[in-house]
Amino acid sequence: MHRFAPLILAVALFMEQMDSTVIATSLPAIAADLAVGPITLKLAMTSYLVALGVFIPLSGWAADRFGAKRVFLIAIGVFMAGSVLCAVSGSLISFVMARFLQGMGGSMMTPVGRAILLRSTKKSELVSAMAMFTIPGVIGPLVGPPIGGFITTYFNWEWIFLINVPIGFIGIALSVIYLPRIDSPPPPPADLVGFVLSGIGAAGIVFGLSVVSLPALPPAIGVAATAIGALSTLLFIGHARRHPHPVLDLGLFRIETFRVCVTSGTIFRIAMGAVPFLLPLMLQLGFGFSAFHSGLITFVAAGGALFTKFVARRVFLRFGFRRTLLAAATASAVGTAANAFFFPDTPYIVLIGILFLTGFVRSFFFTGINILGFADIERNQTSQATALNAVIQQISGALGVAFAGIILEIHAVATGQSLGIASFHIAFLCVAVLNIAAAFPISRLPAGAGSAVSGHRIDKIEEELP
């Protein structure tokens, strides 16, 4: 693989990740132009998430059927088309439909891009390549709000979506030149029943949890959608066990490293899905900061994440995946718990230092979990594995926001007080507990797990010990 390829794939991931969060800051301005309330416009956020939940399961089959590179290029084009339609929308319905189209493109970009990376990268080079690819997933949710606030304040909200067009064209051009063509054996016929069941399951859970935590609709609708999604998921599990070639291959969970990393990663992503929701709210509602001011502070964590790619390969080589991931999860828990001791008079240097270091260790965990989870996946399984992992990621992200919202609501009911700094402190401590919980599945792995990728030698390290 060309050395630029991971960066090209990472740019597409960054575009999708940032766009999924940037709209939150600009909701009032967009709602005013469309003559609807900001709460109503949050349907546009959920429509994007629903599209991801519906079409991600099909991404693996589509990559094998039509070629991963071709599907990736088409996905960028669809995402760009949805972006343009968002910018020119003149009504709520057209805006929601345009966001759904964007989600269709985004559902193929990330899992197919990861499949291309896994199939075309040597195992000895996978740590460096995945470190570069994973960083946008950490940075996007953090830089989205401040960028959205800046563009909306000093330009027009339409530019939030129009800036995707030149980025998309550059991504397509570089992909055509540098991304390798990956041939796969013809896949079996599409599992249409499984596609419907998995789509309803993922979309129902993601939509339901989003509505419950961000009530654009009555909470009863969110509860009903979540229940329907859970039932459909159970039906899909039964279907997948009987079908010879399900749209999502649950048999991949027999691979220990994949199963453990998905389990640990899900717990960790629930925790991390709560942080971009809690921290800006605490800074704005609790500390009285402006949206742009709080965005500049949260951006510091993204700076810490950038440093991961410079040291990841050497650290995993020296200490191995298991030891490094356990240390990263513990350090992330400490950094998250430190948020519970932030007050309006906390010195900026303390805030910035803790957020920077926490961003660094979180990025380390995400990098390691994404590499180790695919270390024992065969090349012909990468499309299915990336699709299955991406669906679970979407659900865990929605669970994170819902988890944070529930903690804040429980604290408010229990104390009889309105939302204040104490509520956010309790929530951050609960998130820190989830960080620690994410370490337990990893602790069950053997010390040499993923050594073929990291290059870590257990016998050599033991010889060096006294």
C-alpha positions as CSV (number, residue, x, y, z in Angstrom):
1,M,0.0,0.0,0.0
2,H,1.2,3.5,-0.8
3,R,2.2,5.5,2.3
4,F,-0.4,8.1,1.5
5,A,-3.3,5.6,1.5
6,P,-4.0,5.5,5.2
7,L,-4.1,9.3,5.2
8,I,-6.5,9.4,2.3
9,L,-8.8,6.9,4.1
10,A,-8.5,8.9,7.3
11,V,-9.6,12.1,5.6
12,A,-12.8,10.4,4.5
13,L,-13.4,9.2,8.0
14,F,-12.7,12.6,9.4
15,M,-15.2,14.2,7.0
16,E,-17.9,11.7,8.1
17,Q,-17.1,11.9,11.8
18,M,-16.9,15.7,11.9
19,D,-20.0,16.2,9.9
20,S,-22.0,13.9,12.2
21,T,-21.3,16.3,15.1
22,V,-20.8,19.7,13.6
23,I,-24.5,20.2,13.0
24,A,-25.3,20.2,16.7
25,T,-23.7,23.7,17.2
26,S,-25.5,25.2,14.2
27,L,-29.0,23.8,15.0
28,P,-30.5,27.2,16.1
29,A,-29.3,29.0,13.0
30,I,-30.5,26.3,10.6
31,A,-33.8,26.0,12.4
32,A,-34.4,29.7,12.1
33,D,-33.8,29.7,8.3
34,L,-36.1,26.7,7.9
35,A,-38.8,28.2,10.1
36,V,-38.9,25.3,12.6
37,G,-37.8,24.9,16.2
38,P,-34.3,23.7,17.1
39,I,-35.8,20.6,18.9
40,T,-37.7,19.6,15.8
41,L,-34.6,20.0,13.6
42,K,-32.8,17.4,15.7
43,L,-34.7,14.9,13.5
44,A,-32.0,15.7,11.0
45,M,-29.4,14.3,13.4
46,T,-31.4,11.1,14.0
47,S,-32.1,10.6,10.3
48,Y,-28.3,10.5,9.7
49,L,-27.8,8.0,12.4
50,V,-30.7,5.9,11.1
51,A,-29.2,5.8,7.6
52,L,-25.9,4.5,9.2
53,G,-27.7,1.8,11.1
54,V,-29.7,0.6,8.0
55,F,-26.9,0.5,5.4
56,I,-23.7,-0.4,7.3
57,P,-24.7,-4.1,7.4
58,L,-24.8,-4.1,3.6
59,S,-21.4,-2.5,3.3
60,G,-19.4,-5.7,3.6
61,W,-21.4,-7.5,0.9
62,A,-21.3,-4.5,-1.4
63,A,-17.5,-4.2,-1.1
64,D,-17.1,-7.9,-2.0
65,R,-19.7,-7.7,-4.8
66,F,-18.6,-4.5,-6.6
67,G,-15.1,-4.0,-5.3
68,A,-14.0,-2.2,-2.2
69,K,-12.3,0.7,-4.0
70,R,-15.3,1.3,-6.3
71,V,-17.8,1.3,-3.4
72,F,-15.5,3.7,-1.4
73,L,-15.4,6.2,-4.3
74,I,-19.2,6.0,-4.8
75,A,-19.7,6.4,-1.1
76,I,-17.7,9.7,-1.1
77,G,-19.8,10.9,-4.1
78,V,-23.1,10.1,-2.3
79,F,-21.9,11.9,0.8
80,M,-21.0,14.9,-1.3
81,A,-24.4,14.9,-3.0
82,G,-26.1,14.8,0.4
83,S,-23.9,17.7,1.6
84,V,-24.9,19.9,-1.3
85,L,-28.6,19.0,-0.9
86,C,-28.3,19.9,2.8
87,A,-26.9,23.4,1.9
88,V,-29.7,24.2,-0.6
89,S,-32.6,22.7,1.5
90,G,-35.5,25.1,2.0
91,S,-37.7,23.0,4.3
92,L,-37.5,20.5,7.1
93,I,-38.5,17.5,5.0
94,S,-35.8,18.2,2.3
95,F,-33.2,18.8,5.0
96,V,-34.0,15.6,6.8
97,M,-33.9,13.6,3.5
98,A,-30.6,15.2,2.5
99,R,-29.1,14.2,5.9
100,F,-30.4,10.6,5.3
101,L,-28.6,10.6,1.9
102,Q,-25.4,11.8,3.7
103,G,-25.8,8.9,6.1
104,M,-26.1,6.4,3.2
105,G,-22.7,7.6,1.9
106,G,-21.2,7.7,5.4
107,S,-22.4,4.1,6.1
108,M,-20.1,2.8,3.3
109,M,-17.1,5.2,3.7
110,T,-15.8,4.1,7.1
111,P,-16.2,0.3,7.1
112,V,-15.2,-0.1,3.5
113,G,-12.2,2.3,4.1
114,R,-11.1,0.2,7.0
115,A,-11.5,-3.0,5.0
116,I,-9.3,-1.5,2.2
117,L,-6.7,-0.7,4.9
118,L,-6.7,-4.1,6.4
119,R,-6.6,-6.0,3.2
120,S,-3.7,-4.0,1.6
121,T,-1.4,-3.4,4.6
122,K,1.2,-5.8,5.8
123,K,0.7,-6.9,9.4
124,S,4.1,-5.5,10.3
125,E,2.9,-2.0,9.1
126,L,-0.6,-2.2,10.5
127,V,0.1,-0.4,13.7
128,S,1.4,2.7,12.0
129,A,-1.3,2.7,9.4
130,M,-4.2,2.1,11.8
131,A,-2.9,4.8,14.2
132,M,-3.2,7.3,11.4
133,F,-6.6,6.0,10.4
134,T,-8.0,6.0,13.9
135,I,-7.1,9.5,14.9
136,P,-10.0,11.2,12.9
137,G,-12.5,9.1,14.9
138,V,-11.2,10.8,18.1
139,I,-10.7,14.3,16.7
140,G,-13.9,14.6,14.6
141,P,-16.4,14.7,17.5
142,L,-14.2,17.2,19.4
143,V,-13.5,19.7,16.6
144,G,-17.0,19.5,15.0
145,P,-18.7,21.8,17.6
146,P,-16.1,24.6,17.5
147,I,-15.8,24.5,13.8
148,G,-19.6,24.5,13.4
149,G,-19.8,27.5,15.8
150,F,-17.1,29.4,14.0
151,I,-18.6,28.9,10.5
152,T,-22.2,29.7,11.7
153,T,-21.0,32.8,13.6
154,Y,-18.8,34.4,11.0
155,F,-20.1,32.9,7.8
156,N,-23.3,31.1,6.9
157,W,-24.4,27.6,8.1
158,E,-24.6,26.4,4.5
159,W,-20.7,26.3,4.4
160,I,-20.7,23.6,7.0
161,F,-21.9,21.3,4.3
162,L,-20.4,22.9,1.2
163,I,-16.8,22.5,2.5
164,N,-17.3,18.8,2.1
165,V,-17.4,19.2,-1.7
166,P,-13.7,20.2,-2.3
167,I,-12.6,17.8,0.4
168,G,-14.6,15.1,-1.4
169,F,-13.2,15.8,-4.8
170,I,-9.7,15.8,-3.4
171,G,-10.4,12.5,-1.7
172,I,-11.8,10.9,-4.9
173,A,-8.8,12.1,-7.0
174,L,-6.2,10.8,-4.5
175,S,-8.1,7.5,-4.0
176,V,-8.2,6.9,-7.8
177,I,-4.4,7.5,-7.9
178,Y,-3.1,5.9,-4.8
179,L,-5.6,3.3,-3.4
180,P,-5.0,-0.2,-4.6
181,R,-7.7,-2.2,-6.4
182,I,-8.7,-5.1,-4.2
183,D,-10.2,-8.2,-5.9
184,S,-12.5,-10.5,-3.8
185,P,-14.1,-13.8,-4.7
186,P,-17.8,-13.3,-5.8
187,P,-19.9,-13.2,-2.6
188,P,-23.0,-15.4,-2.1
189,P,-26.4,-13.8,-2.9
190,A,-27.4,-11.0,-0.6
191,D,-29.2,-11.9,2.6
192,L,-32.2,-9.7,2.1
193,V,-34.1,-11.0,5.2
194,G,-31.0,-10.5,7.3
195,F,-30.5,-7.0,5.8
196,V,-34.1,-6.0,6.7
197,L,-33.9,-7.4,10.3
198,S,-30.4,-6.0,11.0
199,G,-31.4,-2.6,9.5
200,I,-34.5,-2.3,11.6
201,G,-32.6,-3.5,14.6
202,A,-29.7,-1.1,14.4
203,A,-31.9,1.8,13.2
204,G,-34.5,1.2,15.8
205,I,-32.0,1.2,18.7
206,V,-30.0,4.1,17.4
207,F,-33.1,6.2,16.6
208,G,-34.8,5.3,19.8
209,L,-31.9,6.1,22.1
210,S,-31.3,9.4,20.2
211,V,-34.9,10.4,20.7
212,V,-34.9,9.5,24.4
213,S,-31.7,11.4,25.1
214,L,-32.4,14.3,22.7
215,P,-36.2,14.5,22.8
216,A,-37.1,15.8,19.4
217,L,-40.2,13.5,19.7
218,P,-42.2,12.3,22.7
219,P,-40.0,9.9,24.8
220,A,-42.6,7.1,24.3
221,I,-41.7,7.0,20.6
222,G,-38.0,6.6,21.5
223,V,-38.9,3.7,23.9
224,A,-41.1,2.0,21.3
225,A,-38.4,2.4,18.6
226,T,-35.7,1.0,20.9
227,A,-38.0,-2.0,21.8
228,I,-38.7,-2.7,18.2
229,G,-35.0,-2.5,17.4
230,A,-34.1,-4.9,20.2
231,L,-36.8,-7.4,19.1
232,S,-35.6,-7.2,15.5
233,T,-32.0,-7.7,16.7
234,L,-33.0,-10.9,18.5
235,L,-34.8,-12.1,15.4
236,F,-31.7,-11.4,13.3
237,I,-29.5,-13.3,15.7
238,G,-31.7,-16.4,15.3
239,H,-31.8,-15.9,11.5
240,A,-28.0,-15.5,11.3
241,R,-27.4,-18.7,13.1
242,R,-29.5,-20.6,10.5
243,H,-28.5,-18.8,7.4
244,P,-25.3,-20.1,5.6
245,H,-24.2,-16.6,4.5
246,P,-25.8,-13.9,6.8
247,V,-25.4,-10.2,6.0
248,L,-23.5,-9.9,9.3
249,D,-21.5,-12.9,10.2
250,L,-21.9,-13.5,13.9
251,G,-19.5,-16.4,13.6
252,L,-16.6,-13.9,13.8
253,F,-17.2,-13.7,17.5
254,R,-15.6,-17.2,17.8
255,I,-12.3,-15.4,17.2
256,E,-11.1,-14.5,20.6
257,T,-9.3,-11.2,19.9
258,F,-12.2,-9.9,17.8
259,R,-14.8,-10.9,20.4
260,V,-12.8,-9.4,23.3
261,C,-12.0,-6.2,21.5
262,V,-15.5,-5.6,20.3
263,T,-16.8,-6.2,23.9
264,S,-14.1,-3.9,25.4
265,G,-14.4,-1.4,22.7
266,T,-18.2,-1.2,23.0
267,I,-17.9,-0.4,26.8
268,F,-15.2,2.2,26.1
269,R,-17.2,3.8,23.3
270,I,-20.2,4.1,25.5
271,A,-18.1,6.0,27.9
272,M,-16.5,8.1,25.2
273,G,-19.8,8.8,23.5
274,A,-20.9,10.5,26.7
275,V,-17.9,12.8,27.0
276,P,-18.5,15.1,23.9
277,F,-22.1,15.4,25.3
278,L,-21.2,16.2,28.9
279,L,-18.1,18.4,28.7
280,P,-19.4,21.2,26.4
281,L,-22.6,21.3,28.5
282,M,-20.7,21.5,31.8
283,L,-18.5,24.3,30.4
284,Q,-21.5,26.2,29.0
285,L,-24.3,25.6,31.6
286,G,-22.1,25.1,34.7
287,F,-19.2,27.4,34.0
288,G,-21.0,30.0,31.9
289,F,-18.6,29.7,28.9
290,S,-19.8,30.6,25.4
291,A,-20.2,27.8,22.8
292,F,-17.1,28.9,21.0
293,H,-15.1,29.3,24.2
294,S,-16.0,25.8,25.4
295,G,-15.2,24.4,21.9
296,L,-11.7,25.8,22.0
297,I,-11.1,24.0,25.4
298,T,-12.5,20.6,24.3
299,F,-10.4,20.8,21.2
300,V,-7.3,20.4,23.4
301,A,-8.1,16.7,23.7
302,A,-7.9,16.3,20.0
303,G,-4.4,17.7,20.1
304,G,-3.4,15.0,22.6
305,A,-4.8,12.4,20.2
306,L,-2.6,13.6,17.4
307,F,0.5,12.5,19.3
308,T,-0.5,8.9,19.3
309,K,0.6,8.2,15.8
310,F,4.2,9.2,16.6
311,V,4.7,6.7,19.4
312,A,2.1,3.9,18.9
313,R,4.3,1.5,17.0
314,R,7.2,1.7,19.4
315,V,5.0,1.4,22.5
316,F,3.1,-1.7,21.2
317,L,6.3,-3.3,20.1
318,R,7.9,-2.8,23.5
319,F,4.9,-3.6,25.8
320,G,2.4,-5.5,23.6
321,F,-1.3,-4.9,23.2
322,R,-2.6,-6.3,26.4
323,R,-0.4,-4.4,28.8
324,T,-0.7,-1.1,26.8
325,L,-4.5,-1.3,26.5
326,L,-4.9,-2.0,30.2
327,A,-2.7,1.0,31.1
328,A,-4.6,3.2,28.6
329,A,-8.0,2.3,30.0
330,T,-6.8,2.9,33.5
331,A,-5.2,6.3,32.6
332,S,-8.4,7.3,30.7
333,A,-10.5,6.5,33.8
334,V,-8.3,8.7,35.9
335,G,-8.4,11.5,33.4
336,T,-12.2,11.3,33.0
337,A,-12.7,11.2,36.8
338,A,-10.5,14.4,37.0
339,N,-13.3,16.2,35.1
340,A,-15.4,15.7,38.3
341,F,-13.1,18.1,40.1
342,F,-13.2,20.9,37.5
343,F,-14.8,24.2,38.7
344,P,-15.2,27.6,37.1
345,D,-12.1,28.8,38.9
346,T,-9.9,25.9,37.9
347,P,-6.8,27.2,36.3
348,Y,-6.8,26.9,32.5
349,I,-3.4,25.2,32.5
350,V,-4.9,22.4,34.7
351,L,-7.9,22.0,32.4
352,I,-5.8,22.0,29.3
353,G,-3.2,19.6,30.7
354,I,-5.7,17.0,31.9
355,L,-7.7,17.1,28.7
356,F,-4.6,16.9,26.5
357,L,-3.3,13.8,28.4
358,T,-6.7,12.2,28.5
359,G,-7.1,12.7,24.7
360,F,-3.7,11.0,24.2
361,V,-4.5,7.9,26.2
362,R,-8.0,7.5,24.7
363,S,-6.6,7.7,21.2
364,F,-4.1,5.0,22.3
365,F,-6.8,2.7,23.4
366,F,-8.9,3.2,20.2
367,T,-5.8,2.6,18.1
368,G,-4.9,-0.6,19.9
369,I,-8.4,-2.0,20.1
370,N,-8.9,-1.4,16.4
371,I,-5.7,-3.1,15.5
372,L,-5.8,-6.0,17.9
373,G,-9.5,-6.7,17.0
374,F,-8.5,-7.4,13.4
375,A,-5.2,-9.1,14.1
376,D,-6.5,-12.6,13.6
377,I,-9.1,-11.8,10.9
378,E,-8.4,-13.4,7.6
379,R,-8.3,-11.2,4.5
380,N,-11.5,-12.7,3.1
381,Q,-13.3,-11.9,6.4
382,T,-12.3,-8.2,6.6
383,S,-15.5,-6.8,4.9
384,Q,-17.8,-8.8,7.2
385,A,-15.7,-7.9,10.3
386,T,-15.6,-4.2,9.5
387,A,-19.3,-4.1,8.8
388,L,-20.2,-5.9,12.1
389,N,-17.8,-3.7,14.1
390,A,-19.2,-0.5,12.5
391,V,-22.8,-1.4,13.4
392,I,-21.8,-2.1,17.0
393,Q,-19.9,1.2,17.1
394,Q,-23.0,3.2,16.0
395,I,-25.1,1.6,18.7
396,S,-22.5,2.1,21.4
397,G,-22.2,5.8,20.4
398,A,-25.9,6.3,20.8
399,L,-25.8,4.4,24.1
400,G,-23.1,6.8,25.3
401,V,-25.3,9.9,24.9
402,A,-28.3,8.1,26.4
403,F,-26.2,7.0,29.3
404,A,-25.0,10.5,30.0
405,G,-28.5,11.9,29.7
406,I,-30.0,9.3,32.1
407,I,-27.3,10.0,34.8
408,L,-28.0,13.7,34.6
409,E,-31.8,13.1,34.8
410,I,-31.5,10.6,37.8
411,H,-29.3,13.1,39.7
412,A,-31.8,15.9,39.1
413,V,-34.7,13.8,40.3
414,A,-32.9,12.4,43.3
415,T,-31.7,15.8,44.5
416,G,-34.6,17.9,43.3
417,Q,-32.2,20.4,41.8
418,S,-31.9,21.8,38.3
419,L,-29.0,20.8,36.1
420,G,-25.8,22.1,37.7
421,I,-22.1,21.4,38.1
422,A,-22.7,18.7,40.7
423,S,-24.8,16.8,38.1
424,F,-22.0,16.8,35.6
425,H,-19.5,15.7,38.3
426,I,-21.5,12.7,39.1
427,A,-21.9,11.8,35.4
428,F,-18.1,12.0,34.8
429,L,-17.4,9.7,37.7
430,C,-19.9,7.2,36.3
431,V,-18.2,7.4,32.9
432,A,-14.8,6.8,34.6
433,V,-16.2,3.6,36.0
434,L,-17.1,2.5,32.5
435,N,-13.5,3.2,31.4
436,I,-12.3,0.8,34.1
437,A,-14.9,-1.8,33.1
438,A,-13.6,-1.7,29.5
439,A,-10.3,-3.1,30.8
440,F,-11.7,-6.4,32.2
441,P,-12.3,-8.2,28.9
442,I,-8.7,-7.2,27.8
443,S,-7.3,-8.6,31.0
444,R,-8.5,-12.1,30.0
445,L,-6.3,-12.1,26.8
446,P,-2.9,-13.9,26.8
447,A,0.1,-11.6,27.2
448,G,1.2,-12.3,23.6
449,A,-2.2,-11.5,21.9
450,G,-1.6,-9.8,18.6
451,S,2.2,-10.3,18.7
452,A,2.2,-11.0,14.9
453,V,1.1,-7.4,14.4
454,S,2.9,-5.6,17.2
455,G,6.1,-7.6,16.9
456,H,6.1,-7.8,20.7
457,R,8.2,-10.8,21.9
458,I,7.1,-12.3,25.2
459,D,10.1,-14.7,25.5
460,K,12.5,-11.8,24.8
461,I,11.0,-9.6,27.5
462,E,11.0,-12.4,30.0
463,E,14.7,-13.0,29.3
464,E,15.4,-9.4,30.1
465,L,13.7,-9.6,33.5
466,P,15.9,-10.3,36.5
